[in-house]
Amino acid sequence: TQKTLSRYLEVAVTAEMVKALDVETARDIYELNYYRIPRIDKLPPPIQPFLFDSAVNHGPRRAIKFLQEVCNDAGYGPLVVDGLMGPKSKAQAYACLQELGDWMIVALVEERQMFYADIVTNDASQNVFLKGWLARARSFLPDYRVA
């Protein structure tokens, strides 16, 4: 958006400047706003792709709330579900992944699916998007196919 690009460049930008945005700058903005600032880069690598995608889709605070809720549900808390990645949330994320392994990713996907279901419950007009949203969330599930 114009606002995001203006903040990143620290100057007012026009709609034309947004349209002319190069891929490298867009990538830098995504990395900064949805990966580094929310500290997703400090979390266990196996959960970073899911959380980064969640941050882009729902905002960084909602992504971190998914993590905090899963850690609490798994007994790695209590964490305040505030969407901020502090040292306690980071430590519990590592502990939770160490114990649960891939099941932590499954739990994160389930948390996101419930979030989507709540959106549709609160606004039935959003149901048209549900199938795609769920497919996006499920794309992060570990592949357990047997050869």
Phi and psi restraints in degrees (value plus and minus 20) as a CYANA .aco file:
   2 GLN   PHI     -79.1   -39.1
   2 GLN   PSI     -62.2   -22.2
   3 LYS   PHI     -81.4   -41.4
   3 LYS   PSI     -65.0   -25.0
   4 THR   PHI     -84.2   -44.2
   4 THR   PSI     -66.5   -26.5
   5 LEU   PHI     -86.0   -46.0
   5 LEU   PSI     -59.2   -19.2
   6 SER   PHI     -80.6   -40.6
   6 SER   PSI     -64.1   -24.1
   7 ARG   PHI     -83.1   -43.1
   7 ARG   PSI     -63.1   -23.1
   8 TYR   PHI     -85.7   -45.7
   8 TYR   PSI     -65.3   -25.3
   9 LEU   PHI    -103.8   -63.8
   9 LEU   PSI     -33.3     6.7
  10 GLU   PHI      41.6    81.6
  10 GLU   PSI      13.5    53.5
  11 VAL   PHI    -167.2  -127.2
  11 VAL   PSI     137.1   177.1
  12 ALA   PHI     -89.2   -49.2
  12 ALA   PSI     116.7   156.7
  13 VAL   PHI    -141.9  -101.9
  13 VAL   PSI     138.6   178.6
  14 THR   PHI    -119.2   -79.2
  14 THR   PSI     147.5   187.5
  15 ALA   PHI     -80.8   -40.8
  15 ALA   PSI     -54.7   -14.7
  16 GLU   PHI     -84.9   -44.9
  16 GLU   PSI     -56.5   -16.5
  17 MET   PHI     -86.2   -46.2
  17 MET   PSI     -56.7   -16.7
  18 VAL   PHI     -85.1   -45.1
  18 VAL   PSI     -64.7   -24.7
  19 LYS   PHI     -82.1   -42.1
  19 LYS   PSI     -51.0   -11.0
  20 ALA   PHI    -109.6   -69.6
  20 ALA   PSI     -15.6    24.4
  21 LEU   PHI     -78.0   -38.0
  21 LEU   PSI     110.0   150.0
  22 ASP   PHI    -103.7   -63.7
  22 ASP   PSI     138.6   178.6
  23 VAL   PHI     -80.9   -40.9
  23 VAL   PSI     -60.1   -20.1
  24 GLU   PHI     -81.4   -41.4
  24 GLU   PSI     -64.4   -24.4
  25 THR   PHI     -86.8   -46.8
  25 THR   PSI     -61.6   -21.6
  26 ALA   PHI     -79.7   -39.7
  26 ALA   PSI     -63.8   -23.8
  27 ARG   PHI     -81.0   -41.0
  27 ARG   PSI     -62.7   -22.7
  28 ASP   PHI     -82.0   -42.0
  28 ASP   PSI     -60.8   -20.8
  29 ILE   PHI     -84.6   -44.6
  29 ILE   PSI     -65.8   -25.8
  30 TYR   PHI     -80.0   -40.0
  30 TYR   PSI     -66.8   -26.8
  31 GLU   PHI     -80.7   -40.7
  31 GLU   PSI     -63.4   -23.4
  32 LEU   PHI     -87.8   -47.8
  32 LEU   PSI     -74.0   -34.0
  33 ASN   PHI     -95.9   -55.9
  33 ASN   PSI     -50.3   -10.3
  34 TYR   PHI    -134.6   -94.6
  34 TYR   PSI     -20.8    19.2
  35 TYR   PHI    -150.1  -110.1
  35 TYR   PSI     -75.3   -35.3
  36 ARG   PHI    -100.1   -60.1
  36 ARG   PSI     -71.3   -31.3
  37 ILE   PHI     -79.9   -39.9
  37 ILE   PSI     -64.6   -24.6
  38 PRO   PHI     -97.4   -57.4
  38 PRO   PSI     -20.1    19.9
  39 ARG   PHI      49.4    89.4
  39 ARG   PSI       4.3    44.3
  40 ILE   PHI     -82.7   -42.7
  40 ILE   PSI     -49.2    -9.2
  41 ASP   PHI     -86.3   -46.3
  41 ASP   PSI     -33.6     6.4
  42 LYS   PHI    -114.3   -74.3
  42 LYS   PSI     -22.3    17.7
  43 LEU   PHI    -112.1   -72.1
  43 LEU   PSI     148.7   188.7
  44 PRO   PHI     -76.5   -36.5
  44 PRO   PSI     111.1   151.1
  45 PRO   PHI     -71.2   -31.2
  45 PRO   PSI     -57.7   -17.7
  46 PRO   PHI     -83.0   -43.0
  46 PRO   PSI     -43.9    -3.9
  47 ILE   PHI    -120.0   -80.0
  47 ILE   PSI     -26.8    13.2
  48 GLN   PHI     -81.1   -41.1
  48 GLN   PSI     -65.2   -25.2
  49 PRO   PHI     -79.3   -39.3
  49 PRO   PSI     -63.6   -23.6
  50 PHE   PHI     -81.7   -41.7
  50 PHE   PSI     -67.2   -27.2
  51 LEU   PHI     -88.3   -48.3
  51 LEU   PSI     -57.6   -17.6
  52 PHE   PHI     -81.6   -41.6
  52 PHE   PSI     -68.0   -28.0
  53 ASP   PHI     -81.0   -41.0
  53 ASP   PSI     -60.6   -20.6
  54 SER   PHI     -83.8   -43.8
  54 SER   PSI     -59.6   -19.6
  55 ALA   PHI     -83.7   -43.7
  55 ALA   PSI     -61.7   -21.7
  56 VAL   PHI     -85.7   -45.7
  56 VAL   PSI     -62.3   -22.3
  57 ASN   PHI     -97.5   -57.5
  57 ASN   PSI     -58.0   -18.0
  58 HIS   PHI    -139.4   -99.4
  58 HIS   PSI     -28.9    11.1
  59 GLY   PHI      81.5   121.5
  59 GLY   PSI     127.1   167.1
  60 PRO   PHI     -78.6   -38.6
  60 PRO   PSI     -59.5   -19.5
  61 ARG   PHI     -84.7   -44.7
  61 ARG   PSI     -60.8   -20.8
  62 ARG   PHI     -84.2   -44.2
  62 ARG   PSI     -59.5   -19.5
  63 ALA   PHI     -80.1   -40.1
  63 ALA   PSI     -65.8   -25.8
  64 ILE   PHI     -87.8   -47.8
  64 ILE   PSI     -53.3   -13.3
  65 LYS   PHI     -82.8   -42.8
  65 LYS   PSI     -58.9   -18.9
  66 PHE   PHI     -74.8   -34.8
  66 PHE   PSI     -67.5   -27.5
  67 LEU   PHI     -82.2   -42.2
  67 LEU   PSI     -67.1   -27.1
  68 GLN   PHI     -83.3   -43.3
  68 GLN   PSI     -59.3   -19.3
  69 GLU   PHI     -85.1   -45.1
  69 GLU   PSI     -62.7   -22.7
  70 VAL   PHI     -84.8   -44.8
  70 VAL   PSI     -64.2   -24.2
  71 CYS   PHI     -80.0   -40.0
  71 CYS   PSI     -65.0   -25.0
  72 ASN   PHI     -81.5   -41.5
  72 ASN   PSI     -67.2   -27.2
  73 ASP   PHI     -81.1   -41.1
  73 ASP   PSI     -51.8   -11.8
  74 ALA   PHI    -106.8   -66.8
  74 ALA   PSI     -18.8    21.2
  75 GLY   PHI      69.4   109.4
  75 GLY   PSI      -6.9    33.1
  76 TYR   PHI    -124.1   -84.1
  76 TYR   PSI      51.9    91.9
  77 GLY   PHI    -185.0  -145.0
  77 GLY   PSI    -175.8  -135.8
  78 PRO   PHI     -99.6   -59.6
  78 PRO   PSI     116.9   156.9
  79 LEU   PHI    -127.5   -87.5
  79 LEU   PSI     120.9   160.9
  80 VAL   PHI     -91.3   -51.3
  80 VAL   PSI     107.1   147.1
  81 VAL   PHI    -108.7   -68.7
  81 VAL   PSI      61.4   101.4
  82 ASP   PHI    -136.4   -96.4
  82 ASP   PSI     -24.6    15.4
  83 GLY   PHI      58.3    98.3
  83 GLY   PSI      -7.7    32.3
  84 LEU   PHI    -130.4   -90.4
  84 LEU   PSI     113.3   153.3
  85 MET   PHI    -111.3   -71.3
  85 MET   PSI      69.7   109.7
  86 GLY   PHI    -116.2   -76.2
  86 GLY   PSI    -199.2  -159.2
  87 PRO   PHI     -82.7   -42.7
  87 PRO   PSI     -54.5   -14.5
  88 LYS   PHI     -89.3   -49.3
  88 LYS   PSI     -64.3   -24.3
  89 SER   PHI     -82.0   -42.0
  89 SER   PSI     -61.3   -21.3
  90 LYS   PHI     -82.7   -42.7
  90 LYS   PSI     -68.6   -28.6
  91 ALA   PHI     -81.6   -41.6
  91 ALA   PSI     -61.6   -21.6
  92 GLN   PHI     -90.5   -50.5
  92 GLN   PSI     -51.7   -11.7
  93 ALA   PHI     -83.0   -43.0
  93 ALA   PSI     -64.3   -24.3
  94 TYR   PHI     -83.7   -43.7
  94 TYR   PSI     -63.7   -23.7
  95 ALA   PHI     -84.1   -44.1
  95 ALA   PSI     -62.8   -22.8
  96 CYS   PHI     -83.3   -43.3
  96 CYS   PSI     -65.6   -25.6
  97 LEU   PHI     -85.1   -45.1
  97 LEU   PSI     -59.3   -19.3
  98 GLN   PHI     -78.2   -38.2
  98 GLN   PSI     -61.1   -21.1
  99 GLU   PHI    -100.2   -60.2
  99 GLU   PSI     -65.3   -25.3
 100 LEU   PHI    -112.0   -72.0
 100 LEU   PSI     -43.6    -3.6
 101 GLY   PHI      39.5    79.5
 101 GLY   PSI    -155.4  -115.4
 102 ASP   PHI     -80.5   -40.5
 102 ASP   PSI     -43.1    -3.1
 103 TRP   PHI     -84.4   -44.4
 103 TRP   PSI     -43.3    -3.3
 104 MET   PHI     -85.3   -45.3
 104 MET   PSI     -60.6   -20.6
 105 ILE   PHI     -84.8   -44.8
 105 ILE   PSI     -61.3   -21.3
 106 VAL   PHI     -78.4   -38.4
 106 VAL   PSI     -64.4   -24.4
 107 ALA   PHI     -84.6   -44.6
 107 ALA   PSI     -59.3   -19.3
 108 LEU   PHI     -83.0   -43.0
 108 LEU   PSI     -63.5   -23.5
 109 VAL   PHI     -81.8   -41.8
 109 VAL   PSI     -63.0   -23.0
 110 GLU   PHI     -82.3   -42.3
 110 GLU   PSI     -59.9   -19.9
 111 GLU   PHI     -80.9   -40.9
 111 GLU   PSI     -63.4   -23.4
 112 ARG   PHI     -87.4   -47.4
 112 ARG   PSI     -59.2   -19.2
 113 GLN   PHI     -82.9   -42.9
 113 GLN   PSI     -59.2   -19.2
 114 MET   PHI     -85.5   -45.5
 114 MET   PSI     -56.3   -16.3
 115 PHE   PHI     -81.3   -41.3
 115 PHE   PSI     -64.9   -24.9
 116 TYR   PHI     -82.8   -42.8
 116 TYR   PSI     -62.0   -22.0
 117 ALA   PHI     -80.9   -40.9
 117 ALA   PSI     -59.2   -19.2
 118 ASP   PHI     -84.0   -44.0
 118 ASP   PSI     -58.5   -18.5
 119 ILE   PHI     -78.5   -38.5
 119 ILE   PSI     -67.8   -27.8
 120 VAL   PHI     -87.7   -47.7
 120 VAL   PSI     -57.6   -17.6
 121 THR   PHI     -81.0   -41.0
 121 THR   PSI     -59.7   -19.7
 122 ASN   PHI    -102.1   -62.1
 122 ASN   PSI     -38.7     1.3
 123 ASP   PHI    -171.5  -131.5
 123 ASP   PSI      72.8   112.8
 124 ALA   PHI     -77.6   -37.6
 124 ALA   PSI     -43.9    -3.9
 125 SER   PHI     -84.6   -44.6
 125 SER   PSI     -38.6     1.4
 126 GLN   PHI    -102.0   -62.0
 126 GLN   PSI     -28.3    11.7
 127 ASN   PHI     -77.5   -37.5
 127 ASN   PSI     -48.2    -8.2
 128 VAL   PHI     -80.1   -40.1
 128 VAL   PSI     -44.7    -4.7
 129 PHE   PHI    -114.8   -74.8
 129 PHE   PSI     -31.6     8.4
 130 LEU   PHI     -78.1   -38.1
 130 LEU   PSI     -65.3   -25.3
 131 LYS   PHI     -77.9   -37.9
 131 LYS   PSI     -65.6   -25.6
 132 GLY   PHI     -87.0   -47.0
 132 GLY   PSI     -60.9   -20.9
 133 TRP   PHI     -80.1   -40.1
 133 TRP   PSI     -66.4   -26.4
 134 LEU   PHI     -84.9   -44.9
 134 LEU   PSI     -59.3   -19.3
 135 ALA   PHI     -82.0   -42.0
 135 ALA   PSI     -60.7   -20.7
 136 ARG   PHI     -82.2   -42.2
 136 ARG   PSI     -66.7   -26.7
 137 ALA   PHI     -82.3   -42.3
 137 ALA   PSI     -65.6   -25.6
 138 ARG   PHI     -88.4   -48.4
 138 ARG   PSI     -38.4     1.6
 139 SER   PHI     -84.2   -44.2
 139 SER   PSI     -33.8     6.2
 140 PHE   PHI    -114.0   -74.0
 140 PHE   PSI     -24.4    15.6
 141 LEU   PHI     -85.0   -45.0
 141 LEU   PSI     121.3   161.3
 142 PRO   PHI     -80.9   -40.9
 142 PRO   PSI     128.4   168.4
 143 ASP   PHI    -111.7   -71.7
 143 ASP   PSI      91.7   131.7
 144 TYR   PHI    -126.4   -86.4
 144 TYR   PSI       0.4    40.4
 145 ARG   PHI     -81.4   -41.4
 145 ARG   PSI     118.1   158.1
 146 VAL   PHI    -114.7   -74.7
 146 VAL   PSI     113.6   153.6
